[in-house]
Amino acid sequence: QLRLHIQLGHTLGSLCCNPEPACHGNNFILVDLNGIHSIALNFCNCEMAQVHYIQLLHAHWDTATTSEPKTAATFCVLDHFQIYTLESKGSAFKYYHVLSHLTENTGVNPPKVCSYLLFWK
């Protein structure tokens, strides 16, 4: 299984000398327009590094918590969700299921329930 690994806090292509895994097992949940993904994410933990949620905001990701974030949504999916709810009056529950089907449409291994939905309410 291929896995996306992302390092925050540095310019593209540069390495961090003190990376810190985002969460135990490195299973950070990222909600995007094309689905819900479990990725390996490292925050920069260098001496001059910014706090984790600021590093996420610089990547154009938003999280529901400022302490120990384990889930984030891209600004693109948040914009899309806003238009979806304004135009169709659809619920966050239905939107989550659309993203879930985009991620894994067989129903055999659906993505974990996303705590980020609490933020969307």
DSSP file with accessible surface (Angstrom, degrees, kcal/mol):
  #  RESIDUE AA STRUCTURE BP1 BP2  ACC     N-H-->O    O-->H-N    N-H-->O    O-->H-N    TCO  KAPPA ALPHA  PHI   PSI    X-CA   Y-CA   Z-CA
    1    1 A Q              0   0  234      0, 0.0     2,-0.2     0, 0.0     0, 0.0   0.000 360.0 360.0 360.0 124.8    0.0    0.0    0.0
    2    2 A L        -     0   0  174      1,-0.0     2,-0.4     2,-0.0     0, 0.0  -0.478 360.0-162.0 -74.7 149.0    1.4    3.4   -1.0
    3    3 A R        -     0   0  111     -2,-0.2     2,-0.4    36,-0.0    36,-0.1  -0.993  16.1-130.6-139.9 133.1    1.3    6.1    1.6
    4    4 A L        -     0   0  101     -2,-0.4    36,-2.7    34,-0.3     2,-0.5  -0.634  22.4-166.1 -80.5 132.4    1.6    9.8    1.3
    5    5 A H  E     -a   40   0A 104     -2,-0.4     2,-0.4    34,-0.2    36,-0.2  -0.986   6.1-172.2-123.5 124.2    4.2   11.3    3.7
    6    6 A I  E     -a   41   0A  38     34,-2.8    36,-2.8    -2,-0.5     2,-0.5  -0.943  12.6-158.4-122.8 136.9    4.1   15.1    4.2
    7    7 A Q  E     -a   42   0A  57     -2,-0.4     3,-0.3    34,-0.2     2,-0.2  -0.961  15.9-162.7-112.7 122.9    6.6   17.3    6.1
    8    8 A L        +     0   0   13     34,-2.8     3,-0.1    -2,-0.5    48,-0.1  -0.606  60.9  46.0 -98.9 163.6    5.2   20.7    7.3
    9    9 A G  S    S+     0   0   47     46,-0.3     2,-0.3     1,-0.2    -1,-0.2   0.408  96.1  76.1  92.4  -1.5    7.1   23.8    8.4
   10   10 A H  S    S-     0   0   70     -3,-0.3    -1,-0.2     4,-0.1     3,-0.1  -0.924  86.7 -89.8-135.7 162.4    9.7   24.0    5.7
   11   11 A T    >   -     0   0  110     -2,-0.3     3,-2.1     1,-0.2    -1,-0.0  -0.303  63.6 -75.3 -68.5 157.2    9.9   25.0    2.0
   12   12 A L  T 3  S+     0   0  182      1,-0.3    -1,-0.2     3,-0.0     3,-0.1  -0.278 118.7  14.4 -56.6 127.6    9.1   22.4   -0.6
   13   13 A G  T 3  S+     0   0   78      1,-0.3     2,-0.3    -3,-0.1    -1,-0.3   0.215  98.0 114.6  93.2 -15.5   12.0   20.0   -1.1
   14   14 A S    <   -     0   0   46     -3,-2.1    -1,-0.3     1,-0.0     2,-0.3  -0.650  60.9-128.6 -90.5 149.5   13.9   21.0    2.1
   15   15 A L        -     0   0  161     -2,-0.3     2,-0.5    -3,-0.1    -4,-0.1  -0.672  10.5-130.3 -96.8 149.7   14.4   18.5    4.9
   16   16 A C        -     0   0   18     -2,-0.3    -6,-0.0     1,-0.1    -7,-0.0  -0.829   5.5-155.4 -96.5 133.3   13.6   19.0    8.6
   17   17 A C  S    S+     0   0  119     -2,-0.5    -1,-0.1     1,-0.2    27,-0.0   0.612  92.5  33.6 -83.2  -9.9   16.3   18.1   11.0
   18   18 A N  S    S+     0   0   75      2,-0.0    27,-1.2    -3,-0.0    -1,-0.2  -0.416  78.4 177.5-142.7  64.0   13.8   17.6   13.8
   19   19 A P  E     -B   44   0A  56      0, 0.0    25,-0.2     0, 0.0   -12,-0.0  -0.375  12.6-157.4 -72.2 148.5   10.5   16.2   12.5
   20   20 A E  E     -B   43   0A  65     23,-2.7    23,-3.2    -2,-0.1    -2,-0.0  -0.984  20.6-121.0-126.5 119.3    7.8   15.3   14.9
   21   21 A P  E     -B   42   0A  75      0, 0.0    21,-0.2     0, 0.0     3,-0.1  -0.309  18.1-132.8 -58.4 141.2    5.0   12.8   13.9
   22   22 A A  S    S-     0   0   15     19,-2.9     2,-0.3     1,-0.2    20,-0.1   0.837  79.1  -6.6 -66.6 -35.7    1.6   14.3   14.0
   23   23 A C  S >  S-     0   0   17     18,-0.3     3,-2.4    47,-0.1    -1,-0.2  -0.986  90.0 -70.1-156.7 164.0    0.0   11.4   15.9
   24   24 A H  G >  S+     0   0  189     -2,-0.3     3,-0.6     1,-0.3    -2,-0.0  -0.314 122.3  14.9 -58.8 132.1    0.8    7.9   17.2
   25   25 A G  G 3  S-     0   0   49      1,-0.2    -1,-0.3    -2,-0.0     3,-0.1   0.431 113.7-101.0  80.0  -1.7    1.0    5.4   14.3
   26   26 A N  G <  S+     0   0   33     -3,-2.4     2,-0.6     1,-0.2    -1,-0.2   0.898  76.2 145.6  51.9  45.9    1.3    8.4   11.9
   27   27 A N    <   +     0   0   60     -3,-0.6     2,-0.4    13,-0.1    13,-0.2  -0.640  18.7 171.0-112.0  72.2   -2.3    8.1   10.9
   28   28 A F  E     -C   39   0B   0     11,-2.5    11,-3.2    -2,-0.6     2,-0.6  -0.674  27.9-135.5 -81.5 133.1   -3.3   11.8   10.3
   29   29 A I  E     -Cd  38  71B  19     41,-2.4    43,-2.3    -2,-0.4     2,-0.5  -0.824  21.1-172.4 -96.9 123.6   -6.7   12.1    8.7
   30   30 A L  E     -Cd  37  72B  12      7,-3.2     7,-3.1    -2,-0.6     2,-0.6  -0.972  10.2-154.5-118.0 123.2   -7.0   14.6    5.9
   31   31 A V  E     +Cd  36  73B   2     41,-2.8    43,-2.4    -2,-0.5     2,-0.3  -0.870  27.8 159.2 -97.6 122.5  -10.4   15.5    4.3
   32   32 A D  E >   -C   35   0B  47      3,-2.9     3,-1.9    -2,-0.6    -2,-0.0  -0.826  56.1 -91.3-134.9 174.7  -10.1   16.7    0.8
   33   33 A L  T 3  S+     0   0   72      1,-0.3     3,-0.1    -2,-0.3    69,-0.0   0.781 124.0  50.8 -59.6 -28.7  -12.4   17.0   -2.3
   34   34 A N  T 3  S-     0   0   96      1,-0.2    -1,-0.3    68,-0.0     2,-0.3   0.282 123.8 -74.1 -97.2  10.9  -11.4   13.6   -3.5
   35   35 A G  E <   -C   32   0B   0     -3,-1.9    -3,-2.9     2,-0.1     2,-0.5  -0.837  58.6 -51.3 137.8-169.7  -12.0   11.8   -0.2
   36   36 A I  E     -C   31   0B   7     63,-0.5     2,-0.4    -2,-0.3    -5,-0.2  -0.947  55.2-169.5-112.1 121.1  -10.8   11.1    3.3
   37   37 A H  E     -C   30   0B  61     -7,-3.1    -7,-3.2    -2,-0.5     2,-0.6  -0.903  24.0-143.9-122.4 141.6   -7.2   10.0    3.5
   38   38 A S  E     +C   29   0B  54     -2,-0.4   -34,-0.3    -9,-0.2     2,-0.3  -0.902  36.9 173.1 -97.5 118.6   -5.0    8.6    6.2
   39   39 A I  E     -C   28   0B   4    -11,-3.2   -11,-2.5    -2,-0.6     2,-0.6  -0.835  38.8-113.0-125.1 162.3   -1.5   10.1    5.7
   40   40 A A  E     -a    5   0A   6    -36,-2.7   -34,-2.8    -2,-0.3     2,-0.4  -0.873  42.9-177.2 -92.4 121.3    1.8   10.2    7.4
   41   41 A L  E     -a    6   0A   0     -2,-0.6   -19,-2.9   -36,-0.2     2,-0.4  -0.983  14.0-167.7-128.7 132.3    2.4   13.8    8.6
   42   42 A N  E     -aB   7  21A  20    -36,-2.8   -34,-2.8    -2,-0.4     2,-0.3  -0.971  10.2-149.8-116.9 134.1    5.4   15.3   10.3
   43   43 A F  E     - B   0  20A   1    -23,-3.2   -23,-2.7    -2,-0.4     2,-0.4  -0.680  30.2-105.1 -90.7 154.4    5.4   18.7   11.9
   44   44 A C  E     - B   0  19A   5     -2,-0.3    11,-0.1   -25,-0.2   -35,-0.1  -0.664  34.4-180.0 -77.1 132.1    8.6   20.7   12.1
   45   45 A N        +     0   0   73    -27,-1.2    -1,-0.1    -2,-0.4   -36,-0.1  -0.018  32.0 136.0-121.7  25.6   10.0   20.7   15.6
   46   46 A C  S >  S-     0   0   31      1,-0.1     3,-1.7     4,-0.1   -30,-0.0  -0.205  73.1 -95.4 -67.4 169.4   13.0   22.8   15.0
   47   47 A E  T 3  S+     0   0  189      1,-0.3    -1,-0.1     0, 0.0    -3,-0.0   0.860 125.0  37.5 -57.2 -40.3   14.0   25.6   17.4
   48   48 A M  T 3  S+     0   0  165      2,-0.0    -1,-0.3     0, 0.0    -2,-0.1   0.233  88.5 134.8 -99.3  16.3   12.1   28.3   15.5
   49   49 A A    <   -     0   0   38     -3,-1.7     2,-0.1     1,-0.1     3,-0.1  -0.301  52.9-123.9 -69.2 147.0    9.2   26.2   14.4
   50   50 A Q        -     0   0  101      1,-0.2    -6,-0.1   -41,-0.1    -1,-0.1  -0.428  41.5 -78.9 -82.4 165.3    5.6   27.6   14.7
   51   51 A V    >>  -     0   0   82     -2,-0.1     4,-1.9     1,-0.1     3,-0.6  -0.205  48.7-104.8 -62.9 159.3    2.9   25.8   16.6
   52   52 A H  H 3> S+     0   0   41      1,-0.3     4,-2.2     2,-0.2     5,-0.2   0.872 116.8  51.5 -58.9 -45.8    1.3   22.8   14.9
   53   53 A Y  H 3> S+     0   0   86     13,-0.5     4,-2.2     1,-0.2    -1,-0.3   0.853 109.0  52.5 -66.1 -28.5   -2.0   24.4   14.0
   54   54 A I  H <> S+     0   0   43     -3,-0.6     4,-2.3     2,-0.2    -1,-0.2   0.909 107.0  52.5 -70.3 -39.3   -0.2   27.4   12.4
   55   55 A Q  H  X S+     0   0    7     -4,-1.9     4,-1.0     1,-0.2   -46,-0.3   0.903 110.1  49.5 -61.4 -38.6    1.9   24.9   10.3
   56   56 A L  H ><>S+     0   0    1     -4,-2.2     5,-2.3     1,-0.2     3,-0.5   0.917 108.8  51.7 -65.6 -42.7   -1.4   23.3    9.1
   57   57 A L  H ><5S+     0   0   64     -4,-2.2     3,-1.7     1,-0.2    -2,-0.2   0.882 104.5  56.7 -63.2 -36.2   -2.9   26.7    8.2
   58   58 A H  H 3<5S+     0   0  123     -4,-2.3    -1,-0.2     1,-0.3    -2,-0.2   0.810 105.6  51.6 -63.9 -27.4    0.2   27.5    6.2
   59   59 A A  T <<5S-     0   0   33     -4,-1.0    -1,-0.3    -3,-0.5    -2,-0.2   0.379 123.3-109.6 -85.9   2.3   -0.5   24.4    4.2
   60   60 A H  T < 5S+     0   0  119     -3,-1.7    15,-2.4     1,-0.3     2,-0.4   0.857  78.7 129.3  68.1  37.8   -4.1   25.6    3.7
   61   61 A W  E   < -E   74   0B  26     -5,-2.3     2,-0.4    13,-0.2    -1,-0.3  -0.950  44.2-153.8-118.7 143.6   -5.5   23.0    6.0
   62   62 A D  E     -E   73   0B  41     11,-3.3    11,-2.7    -2,-0.4     2,-0.3  -0.930   7.1-163.1-119.0 143.5   -7.9   23.7    8.9
   63   63 A T        -     0   0   15     -2,-0.4     9,-0.2     9,-0.2    -6,-0.0  -0.868  25.4-131.2-123.9 155.9   -8.3   21.7   12.0
   64   64 A A  S    S+     0   0   52      7,-0.5     2,-0.3    -2,-0.3     8,-0.1   0.621  91.9  43.2 -81.0 -12.3  -11.0   21.6   14.7
   65   65 A T        -     0   0   56      6,-0.3     6,-0.1     1,-0.1    -2,-0.1  -0.955  59.6-153.4-133.9 151.5   -8.5   21.8   17.5
   66   66 A T  S    S+     0   0   94     -2,-0.3     2,-0.5     2,-0.1   -13,-0.5   0.550  82.6  70.8 -98.0  -9.9   -5.4   23.8   18.2
   67   67 A S  S    S-     0   0   80      1,-0.2    -1,-0.1   -15,-0.1     0, 0.0  -0.941 118.3 -20.4-113.3 124.2   -3.9   21.2   20.6
   68   68 A E  S    S-     0   0  145     -2,-0.5    -1,-0.2     1,-0.1    -2,-0.1   0.915  78.5-154.9  49.9  59.9   -2.6   17.9   19.2
   69   69 A P        +     0   0    0      0, 0.0    -1,-0.1     0, 0.0     3,-0.1  -0.368  26.5 169.3 -65.7 138.2   -4.5   18.0   15.9
   70   70 A K        +     0   0  100      1,-0.3   -41,-2.4   -42,-0.1     2,-0.3   0.369  65.8  43.2-123.9  -5.7   -5.1   14.5   14.3
   71   71 A T  E     +d   29   0B  17    -43,-0.2    -7,-0.5    -6,-0.1     2,-0.3  -0.997  60.6 171.3-143.9 141.8   -7.6   15.5   11.6
   72   72 A A  E     -d   30   0B   0    -43,-2.3   -41,-2.8    -2,-0.3     2,-0.4  -0.972  19.5-144.8-146.9 160.1   -7.7   18.4    9.1
   73   73 A A  E     -dE  31  62B   0    -11,-2.7   -11,-3.3    -2,-0.3   -41,-0.2  -0.973  27.2-115.7-124.2 142.6   -9.7   19.6    6.1
   74   74 A T  E  >  - E   0  61B  11    -43,-2.4     4,-1.9    -2,-0.4   -13,-0.2  -0.380  23.9-118.6 -72.3 154.1   -8.3   21.4    3.2
   75   75 A F  H  > S+     0   0   73    -15,-2.4     4,-2.4     1,-0.2     5,-0.2   0.862 114.3  59.9 -59.0 -34.0   -9.6   24.9    2.5
   76   76 A C  H  > S+     0   0   76    -16,-0.3     4,-2.4     1,-0.2    -1,-0.2   0.922 105.5  45.3 -61.6 -45.7  -10.9   23.7   -0.9
   77   77 A V  H  > S+     0   0    0    -46,-0.2     4,-2.7     2,-0.2    -1,-0.2   0.867 111.9  52.9 -69.5 -32.5  -13.2   21.1    0.8
   78   78 A L  H  X S+     0   0   31     -4,-1.9     4,-2.2     2,-0.2    -2,-0.2   0.919 110.7  46.9 -66.8 -41.3  -14.4   23.7    3.3
   79   79 A D  H  X S+     0   0   97     -4,-2.4     4,-2.1     2,-0.2    -2,-0.2   0.924 113.9  48.4 -63.0 -43.4  -15.3   26.1    0.5
   80   80 A H  H  X S+     0   0   96     -4,-2.4     4,-2.7     1,-0.2    -2,-0.2   0.909 110.7  50.7 -63.5 -43.3  -17.0   23.3   -1.4
   81   81 A F  H  X S+     0   0   20     -4,-2.7     4,-2.7     2,-0.2     5,-0.2   0.902 108.1  53.2 -63.2 -39.5  -19.0   22.2    1.7
   82   82 A Q  H  X S+     0   0  110     -4,-2.2     4,-2.3     2,-0.2    -2,-0.2   0.942 112.0  43.7 -62.2 -46.0  -20.1   25.8    2.3
   83   83 A I  H  X S+     0   0  106     -4,-2.1     4,-2.7     2,-0.2     5,-0.4   0.919 112.4  54.5 -65.5 -41.1  -21.5   26.2   -1.2
   84   84 A Y  H  X S+     0   0   58     -4,-2.7     4,-2.4     1,-0.2     6,-0.8   0.934 112.4  42.4 -57.1 -47.2  -23.1   22.7   -1.0
   85   85 A T  H  X S+     0   0   38     -4,-2.7     4,-1.2     1,-0.2    -1,-0.2   0.886 115.8  48.5 -72.1 -36.0  -24.9   23.6    2.2
   86   86 A L  H  < S+     0   0   97     -4,-2.3    -2,-0.2    -5,-0.2    -1,-0.2   0.894 121.5  33.8 -69.5 -39.5  -26.0   27.0    1.0
   87   87 A E  H  < S+     0   0  158     -4,-2.7    -2,-0.2    -5,-0.2    -3,-0.2   0.849 133.4  23.7 -86.5 -36.4  -27.3   25.8   -2.4
   88   88 A S  H  < S-     0   0   66     -4,-2.4    -3,-0.2    -5,-0.4    -2,-0.2   0.547  88.0-132.6-108.4 -11.4  -28.7   22.4   -1.6
   89   89 A K     <  +     0   0  165     -4,-1.2    -4,-0.2    -5,-0.4    -3,-0.1   0.753  51.2 161.2  60.9  25.2  -29.4   22.6    2.1
   90   90 A G        -     0   0   16     -6,-0.8    -1,-0.2     1,-0.1     2,-0.2  -0.339  36.2-114.3 -74.3 159.2  -27.6   19.3    2.5
   91   91 A S     >  -     0   0   53      1,-0.1     4,-2.1    -3,-0.1     5,-0.2  -0.494  16.2-117.2 -93.2 163.1  -26.3   18.1    5.8
   92   92 A A  H  > S+     0   0   17      1,-0.2     4,-2.7     2,-0.2     5,-0.2   0.853 115.9  59.7 -63.0 -34.5  -22.8   17.5    7.0
   93   93 A F  H  > S+     0   0  136      2,-0.2     4,-1.9     1,-0.2    -1,-0.2   0.938 107.1  44.1 -60.4 -47.1  -23.7   13.8    7.4
   94   94 A K  H  > S+     0   0  134      2,-0.2     4,-2.0     1,-0.2    -1,-0.2   0.899 113.1  51.6 -66.2 -39.9  -24.6   13.5    3.7
   95   95 A Y  H  X S+     0   0    7     -4,-2.1     4,-2.3     1,-0.2     5,-0.2   0.925 108.0  52.2 -63.9 -41.4  -21.5   15.3    2.6
   96   96 A Y  H  X S+     0   0   17     -4,-2.7     4,-2.7     1,-0.2    -1,-0.2   0.918 108.2  51.5 -59.0 -42.7  -19.4   13.0    4.7
   97   97 A H  H  X S+     0   0   67     -4,-1.9     4,-2.4     2,-0.2    -1,-0.2   0.865 107.1  52.9 -67.5 -33.1  -20.9   10.0    3.1
   98   98 A V  H  X S+     0   0   78     -4,-2.0     4,-2.1     2,-0.2    -1,-0.2   0.958 112.4  44.7 -62.6 -48.1  -20.2   11.4   -0.4
   99   99 A L  H  X S+     0   0    4     -4,-2.3     4,-1.7     1,-0.2   -63,-0.5   0.890 111.1  54.6 -63.4 -36.8  -16.5   11.9    0.6
  100  100 A S  H  X S+     0   0   11     -4,-2.7     4,-2.5     1,-0.2    -1,-0.2   0.918 109.1  47.1 -62.9 -42.8  -16.6    8.4    2.2
  101  101 A H  H  < S+     0   0   98     -4,-2.4    -1,-0.2     1,-0.2    -2,-0.2   0.845 108.9  54.3 -69.8 -32.7  -17.8    6.9   -1.1
  102  102 A L  H  < S+     0   0  103     -4,-2.1     3,-0.2    -5,-0.2    -1,-0.2   0.854 112.9  45.1 -65.3 -32.4  -15.2    8.8   -3.1
  103  103 A T  H  < S-     0   0   48     -4,-1.7     2,-0.3     1,-0.3    -2,-0.2   0.921 137.7  -1.7 -75.6 -47.5  -12.6    7.3   -0.8
  104  104 A E    ><  +     0   0   47     -4,-2.5     3,-0.6    -5,-0.1    -1,-0.3  -0.788  62.1 178.7-152.5  98.7  -13.8    3.7   -0.8
  105  105 A N  T 3  S+     0   0  119     -2,-0.3    -4,-0.1    -3,-0.2    -3,-0.1   0.512  71.2  72.0 -88.5  -4.3  -16.9    2.9   -2.8
  106  106 A T  T 3  S-     0   0   99      3,-0.1    -1,-0.2     1,-0.1    -5,-0.1   0.738  91.4-134.6 -82.1 -22.3  -17.1   -0.9   -2.1
  107  107 A G  S <  S+     0   0   54     -3,-0.6    -2,-0.1     2,-0.1    -1,-0.1   0.441  77.8 108.4  83.5  -1.8  -18.1   -0.5    1.5
  108  108 A V  S    S+     0   0  124      1,-0.2    -3,-0.0     0, 0.0    -1,-0.0   0.913  92.4  14.2 -73.5 -43.7  -15.6   -3.2    2.5
  109  109 A N  S    S-     0   0  123      3,-0.0    -1,-0.2    -5,-0.0     3,-0.1  -0.558  81.2-175.4-134.1  70.3  -13.1   -0.8    4.3
  110  110 A P        -     0   0   73      0, 0.0     3,-0.1     0, 0.0    -9,-0.1  -0.274  35.4 -95.6 -66.8 153.7  -14.8    2.6    4.8
  111  111 A P        -     0   0   24      0, 0.0     3,-0.1     0, 0.0   -74,-0.1  -0.268  50.7 -86.2 -65.1 156.9  -12.8    5.4    6.3
  112  112 A K        -     0   0  129      1,-0.1     2,-0.1    -3,-0.1    -3,-0.0  -0.259  54.9 -89.2 -59.7 148.6  -12.9    6.1   10.0
  113  113 A V        -     0   0  125      1,-0.1     2,-0.6    -3,-0.1    -1,-0.1  -0.418  49.2-124.8 -60.7 131.6  -15.7    8.3   11.2
  114  114 A C    >   -     0   0    9      1,-0.1     3,-1.5    -2,-0.1     4,-0.2  -0.727  17.2-160.5 -91.7 118.0  -14.3   11.8   11.0
  115  115 A S  T >  S+     0   0   74     -2,-0.6     3,-1.4     1,-0.3     4,-0.5   0.668  85.6  80.6 -67.5 -13.7  -14.4   13.9   14.2
  116  116 A Y  T >> S+     0   0    1      1,-0.3     4,-1.1     2,-0.2     3,-1.1   0.771  74.1  75.0 -64.9 -22.5  -14.0   16.9   11.9
  117  117 A L  H <> S+     0   0   27     -3,-1.5     4,-0.8     1,-0.3    -1,-0.3   0.821  85.8  63.0 -60.5 -29.7  -17.7   16.7   11.2
  118  118 A L  H X4 S+     0   0  124     -3,-1.4     3,-0.5    -4,-0.2    -1,-0.3   0.864 100.7  52.7 -61.5 -32.8  -18.3   18.1   14.7
  119  119 A F  H <4 S+     0   0   92     -3,-1.1    -1,-0.2    -4,-0.5    -2,-0.2   0.841 103.0  57.8 -70.0 -33.5  -16.5   21.3   13.5
  120  120 A W  H 3<        0   0   30     -4,-1.1    -1,-0.2    -3,-0.1    -2,-0.2   0.663 360.0 360.0 -73.1 -17.0  -18.8   21.6   10.5
  121  121 A K    <<        0   0  192     -4,-0.8    -3,-0.0    -3,-0.5   -30,-0.0  -0.324 360.0 360.0 -70.5 360.0  -21.9   21.8   12.6
